[in-house]
Amino acid sequence: MLLHDTALVYGRYLRQSLRSRFALLFGVLMPLLYLLFFGPLLTGLPLGGRGSSWQVLVPGLLLQLGLFGASFAGFMIILEKGQGVVERMRVTPVSRLALLLGRVLREATVFVFQAVLLVLAAVAMGLRAPLPGVLIGFGFVALLTVSLASLSYALAMKVATPQGFGPVVNALTLPAMLLSGLMLPMTLGPRWLDVLSHLMPLRYLVDAVRDAYVGRYATAHMLYGSLVAVGLTVLSVTVGTRVFRTAGA
């Protein structure tokens, strides 16, 4: 029943996304602009890692896509609460875990699709990376999206208006972006900043995807990144499900 209920919820929200094709493509605009106008500035610069500048920048842009997109996913729940959709779902026998999983899997599908578009654009710009590494990058994007979307939906269930939701998300995502080395490796900065960045879970995912993009799969970065990604996903889905149950979603 859980799989059946999840598939129903997933299909409902995926159809909504497919009907809004402009929004589907618009979501990739910000990382695409970074790729087009920031990426060429890094060409030939010593970035302290293996591979080309594209193999450093593109993994960060992929995770940036998941970071900002999934973190703001909760806006939909706030709108649905105002329209009575959440109230109507309360009286159905659908599992609360399915209500969450269906939503976050839709988010993961959308952002992996956008990640594919971003990688294709990066290849046109000069990116060269092994196919297994690219696929691993998509996997990390999916896990990050599930994690952050679950937390975003949980937060949205606790606030009443978008005005209370947006500032909290902004206050959390901006430090995460700056301290995780999405744009440039943190090893290029001072020692204290590099040490501080290890407090950010996203840092481990970024390092893992960058290793994958240069064909290095059996590394400590890959191990730590995988453990952090899976652990964060399990924790976030657990928190999200509990909030959905207690809030009567």
Number of C-alpha atoms within 10 A of each C-alpha: 9 14 11 12 19 22 18 16 20 22 16 14 17 18 11 11 16 12 11 10 10 10 11 16 13 11 16 22 14 13 20 22 11 15 21 13 9 14 20 14 11 15 13 9 9 11 18 13 15 15 17 20 22 23 22 29 25 28 29 27 23 27 27 24 26 28 22 20 19 25 26 20 21 25 18 14 21 21 16 13 17 13 11 10 13 17 14 11 14 16 10 9 8 17 20 24 18 21 21 24 25 22 26 28 24 23 26 24 17 22 25 21 15 22 26 16 15 21 22 12 15 20 14 10 14 15 19 17 18 12 12 13 20 21 15 16 26 23 17 24 27 24 22 27 31 30 29 27 33 32 27 23 26 23 21 25 24 14 12 13 15 15 9 13 20 15 10 11 16 14 10 11 15 12 12 20 19 15 22 26 24 24 20 17 21 23 15 14 11 9 11 8 13 18 12 12 21 14 13 16 17 26 26 24 30 29 23 27 33 28 25 26 28 19 17 16 18 11 12 13 21 21 15 16 22 19 14 18 23 15 13 19 22 16 14 20 22 16 15 25 24 15 22 21 13 10 12 14 21
